Each structure stands twice: as C-alpha cells, then as structure tokens.
Amino acid sequence: MFDYDDQNIFAKILRGDIPNSTVFENEFALAFNDIQPQAAVHVLVIPKGPYVSLDHFAAAASPEEQVGFFAAVSEVCTITGVKAGFRAIANTRGHGVQDVPHFHLHIIGGQQLGRMLPAG
Ligand code: 5GP
C-alpha cells in the first residue's frame, strides 16, 4: 500500500546529497529547519527509515523507531523554546497537500499562529 520513492528530496538530505540546517539528530530521526519557514520556528522532523507518511510510519515503524522519532520531536520543542505553544502538522497525500513523500512532522511556532484551517 505504501510505496517509498528514495529519490525524494528528504531521502537525498538523509544521504547527505543535499545540505540541511540541522536542529537535532539521533539514531532514528533528523530535524532541520524548513527552507521556506512559515513562522519564526519551522522545523521538520523526519524518520531515518523509508516511510512515506504518518499513517505509514505509525503502521510499519518499529517501536524503537517510533520512540526515537518522538524523542527527537521532544528535543526540538526544547531546543526551539516553543513553550508558549506550537503546531505540529503532518500533511498527508493529496487531500492533505503533501509535497515531499517522506514522512515529516512540521513543528511551527515561535509566534502567535492563526486558527486552522483556512477554507479550501
Ligand atoms: P509538505 O507540503 O510535504 O508537508 O512540506 C514539505 C516542506 O518541505 C515544505 O515546507 C518545504 O518548504 C520543505 N522543503 C522542500 N524542499 C526542501 C529542502 O530542500 N530543504 C528543506 N530544509 N526544506 C525543504
């Protein structure tokens, strides 16, 4: 059901073919600044394994990968200092307007955000 394309841009970042601005890294996840930030804090947290989406990751990643991923999310929240609040977004496939087919969690904050979701 979930076909992973290893030519996607985040796979290239994981291989070191494309540079990134790393915020945090552990054995199972990499977190880096979004190239087109939508707020003062806009970090992408991605698993190192080949998962296309949140539902793929939740269904198929090992417990160690899942714990490692969310440990990275926790570290990113601490490092970026988003104590006042933030938004975590996992755009998924067509209806979710996902551009990059490697699971990523947007951590967006550092300022007051608007309400979700704009009419579409
Ligand atoms: P999506 O729409 O798939 O949820 O979001 C993909 C995100 O990846 C976008 O916010 C976009 O700015 C970001 N992005 C795309 N290419 C690159 C890149 O080469 N480097 C970084 N750091 N972010 C990227």
Residues whose N, C-alpha, C, O or C-beta is under 5 A from the ligand:
A	BS01	5GP	I9 N33 D34 I35 Q36 N91 V97 Q98 D99 V100
